[in-house]
Every structure is written in structure tokens, then in C-alpha cells.
């Protein structure tokens, strides 16, 4: 006897339908995004404390603007047009290399500052140039050499355009003077001892310094926090051995090690970053270790262990947020130290390769060319502004995370 089993298809409950529709509806997605970025009451209070420090708050804005401007260095200062049109074809010289045969020449790539390329493209199209028509390595071959009161012709380093006397040795060369006096070709901060535009080198140097500092601070913080967390949480023999290793490692003279490595390897951004990272991660270990040693015996940590929660979950989900309050206070000062270290190494000639845009290298040129004070002054004020902004931001972060102001 066959038994028929009737299956009843149930419609989803109205509440479930509502939740599903809300999740898919754009307004539900927007609400989820708002909840994700919504600050907790404690963090909102900390943010208000940060904004109360007006000097640090505006320093953060200025540093953010400098960071964005430095990231756009290729668009602001470049010896290639941003966009060009030649015989109806759009060209993007700032992104791609074009052979000169495209405009009737024979060179491997187009030199857009050269007279033939300029006239050919302008005759059959147009070019949109950056505000500064120099890259960090572009030599101003159109500088007409200024004439002193004694009739002597001086070359590089040349003073800023607005400080120049206006008397030039090559004043009779109309084409050269017209090219030099074009708005984008003026050296607003002068040139260095090789004829390269100082404004372009400062802009690219800021980008290198900020990126180097951010990457080094980020990687060193990750390693230092992990090492300090392991030491502080487990303690005992692990902490004892790690502390002795840390003391030995911290006592090593990294400057001499850097000199030795530089004599073997070709210096570069990533090589220098790796060497600095070997000795920079130790600065945060002590802070994180102390926070974990203090917090590992709290009652909620003991309860989590009793419930069978893994050590990794306890360390990084329950203890680390408390340790990050003290750690975040040090990060702006860590960034300042990283930028200062790069500047010092470049000043000593142990940093980035020769020719790289660097504030330290520009500072060294100012020391070697005392007759050109604009080099040292430009480098000094650039470094002082950048480091002062970071120090002010660090002070504001310290005030924002101060428990006496957060929980009063």
C-alpha cells in the first residue's frame, strides 16, 4: 500500500522577508555603511578631545594636504605634458613613452622640452603642461647664466626666479630667454648645483620621505606589537629569553652595519627600508609588553581562559585593543623618527642612491654651497614644517587618548 506524503511549502515569515529586503535595498546598505563608520561613545569623546587641540587638528589637515600633493608630484612637476594632441591623436606622455618617430624624429623617446618636439606638436596639435615643467632629475639647459656686477657669468646653483637680478649673460639669445621666462619653466626656488629645479626635488623628496616613514612605521609597529604581545602574555621563560635577545639586538650599532651593507649592496629605497626595519621594530616592544603583563591577569581574561578561548583570540581580540591606546600615542613620534633617520642618512651620503630626490641630499648641497643660501633654507624649512606637523599631531593624539580627559 503506497502512502502518499504531502509536502507543504511554507512561505518565509514576514519578518524574514523584511530583513532580507532591507539588507538588499540600497537604504539598508547605506545604513550598514553608516553603522560601520559610526564611532562608539568613547571614541567619539576621544575624537572631540583631539579636535579640542586646535594646533594638532589643523596640523593633521595640513599634513594630509601635503601628503596628497606629494602623491600627485608627477602631475604637478614633470618634464612631460599631462595630455597632448598630435594630428588628432590623444597622447598621454605622463603615463606612456612614445618614440620620436611618431612626430618625425629618430630618438627612442620624445623629449618634449626640446625645440623640435615643441614646435612640431604645437603646429599640429596642443599640449597641457604641469604647473612646474621639471621633474626631479631634469636639468634646466635654458638657464641664461646670471651676470654679476663685475661682469662674471655664473651658472649653477642659480637663485630663485624672483630673486634674480634680471641681468643675464645670454640675454641676446631670444629663443633661450623666451623658453626660460615661460611661466612653467621658471625656477621658483632656484636650482641646485647640477641645474635641477629645487621646487620639483622638494616635492618628490617629500613624497619619498613620507612614504618611507609610513611604510617603516607600519611594518615596525606590526612586528613590535606582535613581539611585545607574545612576551607579555606568556611571560616566564619566553619573556626572559626574548628580553635578553632584545637587549643584545638593541645594542648593535646599526649605523656601522648600514655602512657595511651599503658597501656590499647597491643602496636603494627597499634595501634601506629593510635595514632600518631590522632595528626599528624594538621601540614598541616594551610598551606593548607592559600592557599585556598588566592585563593578562584581569578577571575577564581569566574567565576567557576558563571558557576555553584560544590564546590567539585572547591576545588579539581582548588584550590588544587595550594595549593599542598606549601604542597609538607613540606612532606619530615613530613616524617623525623614521623621516629624521632617512634625512640624516641622506645627508651623510649613506641613504638613497645619488640623484634620488631627498631632503637630506638637498641639505647637504646647502652645506657644500654656502654661497647659495636658498638650498639650505628650502631644505631646512621643508624638514622643519614636516616634523613640526607630526609632533603637533602626536601631542593631539596623546591628549585624545588620555584617560583623565576621556573618562572625566
N, C-alpha and C positions, 0 to 999 in steps of 0.2 A: 504494500500500500504506500503510495507516494505521498509524502507530506510536503505541502507547499508552504514555504516560509515567505511571508510577505515583508519586504523591507520598506521601511518608511524613511523617505528622505526628509531630513529636517532642515529647515531654513535657518541660517545663522541668526543668533539673537540680535535684537535691535541695537543693544549696546555695543556688541562686537562690530556690527556694521558701521555704527557711528565712529568707533575708534579707528577702523580701517580707512574710512572715508576721510577722517580728519588727518590721518597720517599721510595720505596721498595728496590731499588738497594743498594747493600752494600756501594757503594761510597757515595750515598745520606745519608745513616745512619751515616757514618763516618763524613761527612760534618756537619750533625746536632750535633753530639757529639762535634766536634771541636768548633762549634758556641756556644754550651752551656758552654764550659770551657774557651772561649775566653774572655780576660779581656777588659773592656772598656778603653778608653784612660786615664781617671782619675785614675782608679785602676791600670793600667799599670805604670803610673807615681808613684803611691804610692808604688808599688812593687819595682820599681827601687830605690826609696828613702830608702826602707827597706834594700835592698841589699847593698846600699852605706854604711850603718852602718855595717862594716865587723865583728865587735865583736858580734853584735846581730844576724847577718846572720849565722855565724858559730856556735853560741850558739844554734840556733834553730836546726841546723843539729845534733849537739852533743846531745841535749835533745831528738830529735827524735830517735837517735840510742839507747840511754839509755832506752827510752820507749819501743822500740821493744825488746831489750834484756831482760828487766824486764818482758815483757809479755811472753817471752819464758823461764821463770825461771824453769818451770817443765822439760824442755828438757835440760837445762844447768846444773842444780843442782837437783839431785834426788837420792834417795837410791834404786831406781829400774832401771833395764835396759830399754833402749828405745825400743829395739827389742831383742827377744831371739828365739832360735830354740831348741826344745827338741824332740828327736826321730822323726824328720821330720815334726813336727807341729810348725807353727809360733805362737809365743806368743807376745802380746803387753802389757807387765807389767805396762807401764807408763799410760795406759788407763784403764786396767781391773784388777780386783783382781782374782787370781787363787788359789784354795785350794791346800794345800801342798800334798794332796793325789795324785795329778796329777804326782808328781815326787817321790812318795813312802813314803811321810811323813804323819803326823797326825794333823798338825796345821791347823787353819782355813784359813790362807793365807800364801803364800810363803814369807819367809824372805830371800831375795836374797843376803844379806850380810852375812848370816850365813854360816858356813863352809860346812855343809851337802848339802845345796841347791846349793852352788857354784860348788862344786865338781861333784854333780850329773848332773847338766845341762852342765857343761863343758865336762864331759865324754861322754854325748850323744848328744851334740849339741854345741851351742855357744851363747854368749851374747854380745850386743853392749851397753856399758855404757855411761852415760853422762860425760862431762869433769870433773864435780865435783860429786863424788858419795855420796853426803849427801843431804838430804832435810833440811828444816829449823828446823825440830824437831828431827833430827837423832843424837843420841849420839855416839861419837867415842869410842866404847868399846875396840878398838885395840890400844889405846894410851899407849905406854910402860912406861910412867912416867919418866920425866927427873930427872937426878941426879945432885944435887948442888955440889959445891966444898967441902962442909962439909960432903958430903955423904948422905944428906937428899933427900928422894924421894918426888917430888912434882907432884900433879895431875892437876886438872883444876882450873882456866883457864890456858891453855897451850899457849906458844908463837907460832908465825908463823913457818912453817917448815924451812924456810930459815934463821931464827934467832936462831934456836935451837942449843944447843952446840953439839949435837950428842952423848952425854953420857946418857944412859937410864938405869933405874933400871931393866927393863925386857929384857935387850939385849940378854940374854941366851935363850929366847923363840923365836926360829927361825920362827915359824909359825906366831906369833904375829908381829914380826918385818917385815916379808915379806908382810903381809897384810897392815901394817901401811905405809910402804915405796912404795907401789904401787902408780903409778902416780896419779890416780884419788882419792886416799884416803888421799893424803897429805893436811893438813890444811894450805893453803897458807896465810891466815890471822889469823891463830890461832883458838882457841876455846874459848867459853865463860865459865862462872863459872859452867855450867851444862854439859860441854863437847860437845856442839853443834858447828858445823862449822860456823865461823863468816862470811866467804865469802857467804855461802848459805843464811844466815839470812839477810845479807845486800842486796842481790839480791832480795829476796822475800819482804824485807822491802821496797825497792824502788818501787816495784810493788804496794804494799798496799798504800804507800804514794801518788804516782802519781794518781792512780785510785780514791782514796779518794778525793784528791784535784780537779781532773777533774769533778767528779760527783757533789761534793758540789758546785763548782764554776758554773757549768752549771745550776743546779736547782735553786741556789740562784739568778743567773742572770735572769732567766726566771721570777721568782716571783717578783724580784725587778724592772725589766723593766716594767712588767705589772702594778704594783702598781704605779710607777712613771708616767707612761703614763696616767693612769686614773686621777691622781691628777693634772697633768699639763694641760691636755686637757680640763677637765670640770671646774677646778678651783672652786672659790666661796666657798660655804658651804662644799662641798665634800672635797676640798683641806684643809680647815680649820680643819675639824674633823679628817681627815687622818693624818695631821701633829701632832695634839695633841696625837693621838694614837701612832704614830711613836716615839714621844719623850718619852712617858711613856715606850714603849716596849724596846727602845734602852737603857734606864737607868737601866734595870733589870740586876742584876749580874748573868750572865749565868754560871759562874764557880760554884757558890753555888748551882744553880739549877741543874747543872750536877752532883754535889756530891750527892744531894738528890735523883735524879732519879737513879743514879748508886747504891744507897743503896737499892732501891726497885726492879729495873730490872737488869737482867744479862747483863753486858756490852758486846757489840758486834759491828761489823762494821756498820750494818744498824741502830742499836739503836743510836750509837754515831753520825752517819751521820744525822739522823733525829733531834737530839737535836741541833747539830751545825747549821742545816738548819734553825731552828726556829729563830736564832739570826744573821744569816749571810746575809739574803736577804735585810736587810735595808741599806747596804752600797752603793748600786747603785741607790736607790730611788731618792736621791737628785739630782744626775747628770741628770737622765732621766727627772725628773720633771722640772728642769730648762730649758732643751732643748725644752720640749713641751710647757712650758709657753712662751718661746721666739718665737716659730714657729707657734703657733695656730692663730696668727693674721696676718700671711703673706697673700699676695694678692691671691696666688693660693689656699690657704686653704679656704679663704672666697668665692672664685669662686666655689670651690668644694661643699661647703655647699649650695650655691645658686642653683647649678645644682641638688641638692637632693641626693648627695652621702652620704652614711651612715657614722655614727661616727666611727664605727669599721674600715671601709675601709680607712677613712682619717687618723686615728691614726696609723694603722699598715702598710699601703701602702705608705702614703705620708709623714707623720711626723717621723715615726720610723727610716727610713734609714738615715735621718739627725742626729738623736739622737745617732745612733749606732757608729758614728765616735768618739764621746767623750766616749762612753761606752766601746768600744773595747780597748781603751788605758788603762783602769783600769783592764781588765781581767787578764793579766799576773801577776799583783800585787795581785789580788784576789786569784789566784792560789797559789802564794807564801804564802799568809797569811793563807790559808787553810792547807797547808802542815806544816807550822810552828805551827799552833794550834794543829794539831794531834801529832806532835813531843813533844810539851810541855805537853800535857795531858798524853801521854805515859810515859814521864819522871817522872811525878808526880804520876803515878800509877792509873790515872783516865780514861785511854783510852781503848785500846783494851784488851781483856782477857789475863791473864797470859799465856805465851808460844807463843803468836802470834808474827810473825816476825815484828819488829818495830825498826826504827832508834832511837826513843826516849827511848825505853827499853834498847837498846844496850848502849846508852849514860848513862843511869842510872847505868848499870853494870860497866861502866868505872869509875863512881864516887865511887861506892862501892868497887872497886878492883883497888886501885891506884898502886898496885904492878904489874898490868897488863896493861901498858900504851897503848898497841895495841888496846884494846877495845875502849877507849875514842878517840884515834886518828882516828881509822877507822870510827867511827860514826860521828866525827866532820867533817872530810874531805868529807864524803858522803853527809851530810846535806849541808855543805858549797858549794860543787860543784853544787848540785841540785838547791839550792836557787839562787846562782850566775848566773847560766844559765838562769833562769826565769827572773831575774832582767835585764840582758842584753837584752833578747828578748823583755821585756816590754819597755826598752828605745828605741829599734829599731822600735817597733810599734808606739810609741809616735812620733818619727821623721817621720815615713812614713805617719801618719795621720795629720801632722802639716800643716794647710792651707798655711802658709807662704812658705813652700817648695813645696807644691803640685801645687799651682796656680801662682808661680812666673814666 
